[in-house]
């Protein structure tokens, strides 16, 4: 990867976002990383004192904060080559429990968070006539299982939105990719409010889960693909995952 590649990452304070930041820093990309936990971002930056890494507190449900993240990248580095919409939550709950606050949070972060990123960066990429927008989707965006219906819906929505983006913007040389992991050992389980469901998720991740680094390497693969190649969807499952 060229050192000139400018990459913006949301949800970068842990899990896949942090792992992707580390992999890109090793390749000397210029990074603008955002998340709600600024202290975690700064700790990550300190791991790579010789690299160009800018940290910024960002809640992806707040469009102005997402726009500010994109503006920082453009102002500091002159352009935005890649936006990785990675922030997400995964509450697990049966519909009969009517966890409406959880439902709203899922839609605000998983769907509007991605849309906010697209809305913030698209004018820049259209003006540039190039760019790459990536979103963390999920196997749950391809299949539906009990207790995940609303999360499934959010990830199916991301898949549809990103395909629409591809169709609308490919003539502007804007590439689109969704990365759809199966079980991955990250901190995503912390967004599960139901204690039994959280315990079950932790056990699955412990037994068969991929590492965040596994997924980060897949993201890097998509970023490093030839400029005339658009790698639109990647589904990445642990070998032993049933669904």
N, C-alpha and C positions, 0 to 999 in steps of 0.2 A: 504493500500500500504506500502511495505517495504521502510524504509528510504534509503535503498541502491539503489533504482531505479534511474537511471540516464536518464534524459530526455532533449533532445535538441529541442527547438522550434524556428521556424522562423516566422517573422511577429508578434512578441510578444509585440510590443509597444502599441497596441490598440485592440479593438474588441475581437474576439474569441481568439486570441493568448494571449492577456493580461488576459482575463478571465480564460483561461486554466492554465496559469502560477499561478494565485492566487489559484485556486482549488488544484493544485499539491503542491504548497508551504504549504497549510494547511495540506496536507498529508505527509509533510516532505520529498518530493522527492528532489534529487539533480538536480538542474536546470542550464542549459546553454541556455540563451535566446538571440536571435539576431533580429535586425531590423535596418533600416537606421537611426532612431531617437534614438540615444544613450541616450539623456537626458530623454526621456520617459521611457526607460528601467531602468535607474538608479532610477527614481522616484518609479517605480514598485518594484524594489529591496528593497528600503527603507521602504516599507510597511511591510517587513518581515525580520527584522534585525537579527533574530536568525536562519534563514534558509540558506542553501547552494545555493546561486544564483550567477551565473557569467553572466555579461552582456558583449555584444560585438557588435560593429557596423557591420552590414552585409547587403549587397545588394545581393539578391538571384540570380540576373542575372550575378554575378561575381563568377565564379566557385572557384577561389582561396580564396575568402572571405568565401564562404560556407565551403570549405575544412578546413580553419583555425578554423571555429566554431566547427566542428567535432573534429579536433585535440585538441582543448582546452578541450573539454569534456573528451576525452580519456586520455590526459596528466594529468588532474586534478583529475579525478575520476576512471581512470583505464579501463573504458569501456563505451559503449553507449547502453543502453537498448531500448530507444525509440527515434526516430526522427519524429517530427511532422512538416511536410512541410505545413505551413499554409499561407505564404505570398501570396497575390493575388490582382488583380485589376479587375474592372468591368465597363469599359466604355460602355455606351448604345448609339447606333447610327445605323441608317439605312445604309445598304450597299451602297445605291445610293449616300450617302454623301462622299464616298471614303476616309474615315478617315484613311489613310494608316499608319500614325504615331501611332495612337491608336491601330491599328491591330498589329503592330510590338511589341508594349509595352505589349499587352495582351499575345502574344506568348512568349515573352522573360520572363515575370514574371510567368505567370500561367503554362506554359508548361516547358520551360527550367529551371525555378526555381525549379520545382519538380525534373526534371532530374538531375540537379546539386546536389540536396540533396541526391538523390539515389546514384549517382556516388561517392559522397564524403564519404558516410557512409557504402556502401555495402562491401568494402574490410574488414572493421573492423568487421561487423556482420558475414560475412562468416568465418573469422578467429575464432570468438567467438563461432560460431555454434548456435547463437540465436540473436534475436532482433525483433523489431517491427517498421515498417515504416507506418506512417499515413499521409494522405493528405486531405486537405480541398477541396472537390469537390463542387458540387452544384446540386440542382434540375435541373439546367440548363445543367447538364451533362447527364440528362436522358430524357429531353423533349426539343424541339426547339420552340422558339417564335420569332415574328418579332422584329427587332431592337437589337437582342442579338445574331445574327448568329455567329459572330466571337468569342464572349465569350462562346456561346454554344460549338463551335468547340474546344475551349481550354479545356473545362471541360469534353467533351466526350473523348478528348485525354488523360487527366489525368486518367479517368476511365479505358481506354484501357491499358495504361502504367502500372497502378497498378495491373490490372488483369494479365498482362504478368509477372510482378515481382512476383506475388504470385505463378504462375505456375513454374517459373524458380527457385525459392528459398525456397519453402516450405520444401524441404528435408533438408535444412540447419536450420530448426526451425526458419525461419524468417517469422513473421506474417505481414500481410498487411491489412490496413483498409482505406477506403475512407468514409469521413463524408460529406454528401450532404445536406446542409441546404437549406430551402426555404428562405423566407424573414426574415432577421435578422436586428435589429437596431444596426448598427455599423458605422464606418467611411468610409466604402467602397464606399458610394455614392460620396465621394470627388474625386474619380477617373473618374467620369462621366463628360466629357467636355461640352456636350450639356446642356444648362441651363434648358430647358423645361423638358428634360428627368431626370435631377438631381432633380428638384422640384417634379416630379411625383414619383420618387423612395423614396424620403424623406416622402412624404405623405402616401405611401403604408406602409413603415416601421412604421410610427407613428400609423397607424390605426390597423394593424394586426401583425406587426413584432415580432418575438421571441426576447428574450434578448441573448446577447453573453454568458451569464452564462448558459442558457438553452443548448446551443451547447457544451460548455465546459464540462458540466456534462455528456454528451453523449461521449465525447472523453475519459473522465476518466473511464466511463463504459467499453469502449473497451480496455483501458490499463489494467484495473483490471480484465479482463476476465481470466479464467483459462488458464494456459500456453499451454494446449493441444487444446485450442479452438481458431479458427481464425475467428474473426468477420469482414468479408470483406467489407460489404457495409451497411451504415445506411442512410436512407432518412428521414429528419426531417422537416416537414412542420408545419406552423401555421395552426390550425384547419380551419380557414376561407380562406386559400389560395386556389384559383381556380386551378392553373396550377400545 
